Amino acid sequence: MTKLNRLLGSRLKTWLLAGAILLALGGAVVAYQANESIQAPEPQWLRIESKPMVLRLGLVGRLEPASLVTFTAPFDGNVQEKIIEEGHRVERGQVLLQLDTAQLDIQLREALAGLLKAKRAVHDLAHWSQGQEVARARRAMTTIQMSLGDTERKLAETSALLARGIVPRMEVDALEQQANTQRLDLTAAQAEFKLVLAKGGGEDRQIAEMELANATARYEALRALEVRRELVAPFAGIIMRVPGVAPDRSPAEPVQRGARVSRGQPLFGLASLEQLKVVAKVEEVDINLVQEGQLVEITGDGFDGITLSGNVASVGAQVVAIDSPGSGANYEVIVAMPALSAEQQKRLKLGMSAKLSIITYQNDTAIVIPHEAILKEGNQLFVEYRNMEGAAAERIAVKAGRVSAEGVEVFGLKPGYVRTMNRP
């Protein structure tokens, strides 16, 4: 009996152990199937609509003056009054420096004298036919004509007396010789009168008019220089050292009150504060994304709270200096900014760093879908599409555009639904 009980107990334990193993295997199978059902991708219809798509490129640059003017001496003279110094801020229309015009006044008077003479010459030629030279030539010709007429009258009378034997032949010959001489003098006087009369026109008139034009231009140029005896700021800005002069060196001839300056000598520079520009560098991998005219948002730590707008004014075509061998090429990009307000001029300083956000692409009605919704067969891209819920699906060929964090821009679709797959 005891042996039988032991045998039954051993078999019962075996059955219980087998049942436990079967239960464990069944649970593992169920868990595996459940896990497989979770990991398997399920199709999903995603609603798509047209919406703006904006791609930006971020750069860092520095504020520089949009205009930099170098003032030069307009004429030879002495500095009468110097009102500004390097680094001073000046306003639009402010007088910066005054020059003495003593030497220029002499040149002006000489030019005016030459102008008056040229005017007189043109006036005389314009009324040349009533002038003294023409009148003198006309009187000489008329006198000879009158003398010739008187001689011819006497010759006729003497010839009549000779025919009657009253006078000798000698008197007739003498009068004939005198008449011939006067005829020659009359011919010469008539030719002289024509030459004198012709001086009022033709090349002589043209030369006088050109000399008048030159004298007028010379005088007006000196008058324009006289107006520039006061150098005036064309815009608000900062007085700077003459460009090209090293910062640790002064000009050979410091421009001070009483100093002698020569025409064309650089005096000082003026950097604009009314209108600035941003100069930045862009790497070669991004250079083709930047084009002239693109909109730019400008911010900076030095003028926090101010957001400025601008446009890409120019994109460099040549490589700027490379910092180190082996580094990528950089190109210069200049962003133009509109005129600044008085408050902005106080906040923005030359040389400040500026952050640029260049809008490299913008589509206000873009269709953007996830990458998973695009199917590829060969070189053609497709999507599963339906225009409304419950509608029949159709396969539509599309073209891919720009890529953003939200997905891929596609062309050839209208707002509706596309099929995509959930990923575990």
Long-range contacts (C-beta under 8 A, 24 or more apart in sequence): 38-424, 39-424, 41-421, 41-422, 41-423, 41-424, 42-421, 42-422, 43-419, 43-420, 43-421, 44-419, 44-420, 44-421, 44-422, 45-386, 45-389, 45-417, 45-418, 45-419, 45-420, 46-369, 46-370, 46-373, 46-417, 46-418, 46-419, 46-420, 47-416, 47-417, 48-367, 48-368, 48-369, 48-413, 48-415, 48-416, 48-417, 48-418, 49-367, 49-415, 50-365, 50-366, 50-367, 50-415, 51-365, 51-366, 51-368, 52-362, 52-363, 52-364, 52-365, 52-366, 53-361, 53-362, 53-363, 53-366, 53-368, 53-402, 53-404, 53-409, 54-359, 54-361, 54-362, 55-359, 55-360, 55-361, 55-362, 55-402, 55-404, 56-357, 56-358, 56-359, 56-360, 57-282, 57-286, 57-289, 57-290, 57-357, 57-358, 57-360, 58-355, 58-356, 58-357, 58-358, 59-280, 59-281, 59-282, 59-333, 59-355, 59-356, 59-358, 60-280, 60-353, 60-354, 60-355, 60-356, 61-278, 61-279, 61-280, 61-281, 61-333, 61-335, 61-353, 61-354, 61-356, 62-278, 62-279, 62-280, 62-351, 62-352, 62-353, 62-354, 63-276, 63-277, 63-278, 63-300, 63-348, 63-349, 63-350, 63-351, 63-352, 63-353, 63-354, 64-276, 64-277, 64-278, 64-279, 64-350, 64-351, 65-237, 65-271, 65-272, 65-273, 65-275, 65-276, 65-277, 65-350, 66-272, 66-275, 66-276, 66-277, 66-336, 66-337, 67-235, 67-237, 67-271, 67-272, 67-275, 68-240, 68-243, 68-269, 68-270, 68-271, 68-272, 69-234, 69-269, 69-270, 69-272, 70-242, 70-243, 70-266, 70-268, 70-269, 71-96, 71-97, 71-231, 71-266, 71-267, 71-268, 71-269, 71-270, 72-263, 72-264, 72-265, 72-266, 72-267, 73-99, 73-261, 73-262, 73-263, 73-264, 73-265, 73-267, 74-99, 74-225, 74-228, 74-229, 74-263, 75-99, 75-101, 75-103, 75-104, 75-225, 75-228, 75-263, 76-103, 76-104, 76-261, 76-262, 76-263, 77-101, 77-102, 77-103, 77-104, 77-229, 77-260, 77-261, 78-258, 78-259, 78-260, 78-261, 79-255, 79-256, 79-257, 79-258, 79-259, 79-261, 80-257, 81-257, 82-255, 82-256, 82-257, 84-239, 84-268, 85-239, 86-239, 86-240, 86-241, 86-268, 87-238, 87-239, 87-240, 88-238, 88-239, 89-236, 89-237, 89-238, 89-239, 89-273, 90-233, 90-236, 90-237, 90-238, 90-239, 90-270, 91-233, 91-236, 92-233, 92-234, 92-235, 92-236, 92-274, 93-232, 93-233, 94-232, 94-233, 95-230, 95-231, 95-232, 96-231, 96-232, 96-233, 96-239, 96-268, 96-270, 97-230, 97-231, 97-255, 97-267, 97-268, 98-229, 98-230, 98-231, 99-229, 99-230, 99-231, 99-261, 100-229, 101-226, 101-229, 104-222, 104-225, 104-226, 104-229, 105-226, 107-222, 108-219, 108-222, 108-223, 108-226, 111-215, 111-218, 111-219, 111-222, 112-219, 114-215, 114-218, 114-219, 115-212, 115-215, 115-216, 115-218, 115-219, 117-215, 118-208, 118-211, 118-212, 118-214, 118-215, 118-216, 119-212, 121-208, 121-211, 121-212, 122-205, 122-208, 122-209, 122-212, 125-199, 125-200, 125-201, 125-204, 125-205, 125-208, 126-200, 126-205, 127-200, 128-197, 128-199, 128-200, 128-201, 129-197, 129-200, 131-200, 133-196, 133-199, 134-193, 134-196, 134-197, 134-200, 136-196, 137-189, 137-192, 137-193, 137-196, 137-197, 138-193, 140-189, 140-192, 140-193, 141-186, 141-189, 141-190, 141-192, 141-193, 144-182, 144-185, 144-186, 144-189, 145-186, 147-182, 148-179, 148-182, 148-183, 148-185, 148-186, 151-175, 151-178, 151-179, 151-182, 152-179, 155-179, 231-267, 233-270, 234-270, 235-270, 235-272, 235-273, 235-274, 235-275, 236-272, 236-273, 236-274, 236-345, 237-270, 237-271, 237-272, 237-273, 237-274, 238-270, 238-271, 238-273, 238-350, 239-268, 239-269, 239-270, 240-268, 240-269, 240-270, 240-271, 241-268, 241-269, 242-266, 242-267, 242-268, 242-269, 243-269, 271-350, 273-340, 273-345, 273-348, 273-350, 274-339, 274-340, 274-345, 275-337, 275-338, 275-339, 275-340, 276-337, 276-340, 276-348, 276-350, 277-313, 277-334, 277-335, 277-336, 277-337, 278-310, 278-334, 278-335, 278-337, 278-354, 278-356, 279-332, 279-333, 279-334, 279-335, 280-332, 280-333, 280-335, 280-354, 280-356, 281-320, 281-330, 281-331, 281-332, 281-333, 282-315, 282-330, 282-331, 282-333, 283-328, 283-329, 283-330, 284-328, 284-329, 284-330, 284-331, 285-328, 287-315, 287-331, 289-358, 289-360, 290-315, 290-333, 290-358, 290-360, 291-315, 294-358, 294-359, 294-360, 295-358, 295-359, 296-335, 296-356, 296-357, 296-358, 296-359, 297-356, 297-357, 297-359, 298-335, 298-337, 298-354, 298-355, 298-356, 298-357, 299-354, 299-355, 299-357, 300-352, 300-353, 300-354, 300-355, 301-353, 302-347, 302-348, 302-349, 302-352, 302-353, 303-344, 303-347, 303-348, 303-352, 306-344, 306-347, 306-348, 308-337, 308-338, 308-344, 309-337, 309-338, 310-335, 310-336, 310-337, 310-338, 311-335, 311-336, 312-336, 312-358, 361-402, 363-401, 363-402, 363-409, 366-401, 366-409, 367-409, 367-410, 367-411, 367-413, 367-414, 367-415, 368-404, 368-406, 368-407, 368-408, 368-409, 368-410, 369-407, 369-408, 369-410, 369-413, 369-418, 369-420, 370-407, 370-408, 370-420, 371-407, 371-408, 372-420, 372-421, 372-423, 373-418, 373-419, 373-420, 374-398, 374-400, 374-408, 374-410, 381-410, 383-410, 383-413, 383-418, 383-419, 384-418, 384-419, 385-413, 385-416, 385-417, 385-418, 385-419, 386-416, 386-417, 387-414, 387-416, 387-417, 388-416, 388-417, 389-417, 393-419
